[in-house]
Amino acid sequence: MKYYRAQQSIDYRDRKETTGLSEGAYIFKPDVKHLAPVQYSSLDADVAFEHGSQIDQWTIRYNNITTQQAAVIKVRFSERFEEFIEYEVELSEIPVKDGLGKDVTVNWKMFDDFDINKQFWTDSNGLEMQERKLNYNPRFPWPISDAQNVSSNYYPVDSAIAVKDVKKNRQVTIMNDRA
């Protein structure tokens, strides 16, 4: 769990207007002065496998005692589709006392030998899977700069994301539990 500081049109700490457009409801635009993500909370030693009558799942807890930030991620195999993994994220309150917007992200890391060739698929509002490529946008004929790298590779995932290992012919699909 990480979050990015959002680009602001007004810096609320000193009430000065900043340059550039601010982030909005449908725009993911991290603050160019702080491009690195901030760890939302730390992983607890409390990772449990829960065997239930209906469903088996791993429950992973994150806590930050200093900031009182907490998160719980529940991961399980899909009941509907055997080859899919479902996840559910529960967050504590996102701190906004500093007056700055934040975009919380769930970050998945695949096996070290998993080669996706910079290609993956995300859902399109539950209608169909759209092919995506890292650091590429067909609408932009120019190379993506470091300042644009984070937002250019951001795709909201309403229900699913899929990756395929091009060398070992493995595929993983992760579904949001709300799907």
N, C-alpha and C positions, 0 to 999 in steps of 0.2 A: 504494500500500500504506500503510495507516494502522492504528493500533490505538487502542482506547479503554481507559482504566483501568477495572478492574472495581470495583464497589461491594463493600466489605469489611465483614464484621460485626466483625472484629477488625483493628485496625491493627497489623500485625506489627512495625513500626518501633519503636513505644513500648509495645506490648502492651496498649493500651487498647481496650476494647470501644466500637464506634461504634453509632450509632442506626440503625434500619432493618434491613431484610433484606439479606443479602448475595446476590451473584450466584451462580448454580449452573450445573450442567451444561446445563439447558434454559432458563435465564433469562438474557437479555441485559440487564444493568442497569449502565450506566456510572456511575462515581462522580459524584455530583451536584456535588461541588466542582471537578471537572475534566471538564466535558462536552465540551470541544473534543478532537477526535482528535489523536493524536501521529503525525507522519510516521514510519513504520517504517524507511524508508531512502530515500535519494535516487536519482533516476534518473541512471544513468551515460550517458555519450555512446555507450555500447556497445549500440546498437539495431541488430540485424542481420536482414536478410531471408535466410532459408535455403531454398535450392531443393534438395529431395531427390528421390530416385527414387520415393518413395512419397507424400511430402507436402511442401507449401510452407508455411512458417510464419515469423512474426516472433518473434524472441527478444529480450525486453526485460530488461535486467539493472538491478537496484537495489543500491546499496552504501552503507554508512555506515561509513567507516574508523574513526571514533571509537568506536562501539559494537560494531563487528564484525558488524552485522546485514546480511544480504544476502537478496535474493529474485530469482527468475528467473520471468518470466511468458512462456509460449509461447501465441501466438494464431494460429489458422489457420481456414480455412473447413472445415466438416464434410465428411468423405468420404461420409457417409450422406445428409445433407440439404443440398442446395446453398445454401439460403438461411440456414443457421445458421452461427454463429461458435462455435468451440470454444476453450476456454482451459485451461491447466494452470498451477498455481502451485507453485513449490518454495521453501520458506523455510529460512533457516538457523535455528539455535536461537533461540527467543524468550527474551529476557533476563528471568529471574525472581529474580535475586539480591536485588532489593529486597523480595521477599516479597509483591508485589502481582500480582494476576491481570490478564491482558490479553486483549482480544478483537481479533484481527487481521481486517481487512476488505479486500476488493478493491473498489475504487471505480471505476466506469465513468462517463465523461462523454460524452454524446452531442453531436452537432453543436449549435451555438448556436441554429440555427433549427428544431430538432427539438421540436415541441410535443406532449407526451404527455397534456396536460390532467390532470396529477396521477394518472394511471392506468397500471397495468402488471400483468403476470401473472407468477406464479411457480409452479413445480411443487409438487405435493403428494405428496412421497415417490414421485415417478415415476408417480403414478396419474392425475392430471389437472392442468390449469393452473387456478390460482385467481386471480380478479380481486382486485387490491389498489388502494388509494387512499392517496395521501400525506396524512398528518395526519388520518386518519379510521379509526375502528374502530366497526363497527356495534353492538358490545356496550357501548360507552360513549356515553351520550347527551350528555355534557359535552365542551367543547372540550379539546383536548390541550394541556397546558402545555409551556413550554420545557424543563423538567426531564424530561418524558416524551417529548419530540419524537424523540430519537435512538432510544430503545428501541421506541417505538410504530411507527416506520417501518422497523424491522429485520425482515427476513424471511430465514431461512436458505434458501439456494438449493442444493438437492441436485443437481439436474441442469440446470435451465434457467430463464431469465428472459426475458420478451418485453416490448417496448415498441412502440407504434404512434403514428406522427405523425398527429394528427387533421386537420391542414390539408393535408398533401401526400400522404397515403395511403401512407406508407412504414412498413415494419415491420422491426425488428431482433430476432432471437432469439439469445441467448448461451447456449451449453451448456457445462457443466463436462465435461472430458475423461473423467471417471470414469463418466459416464452411459451 
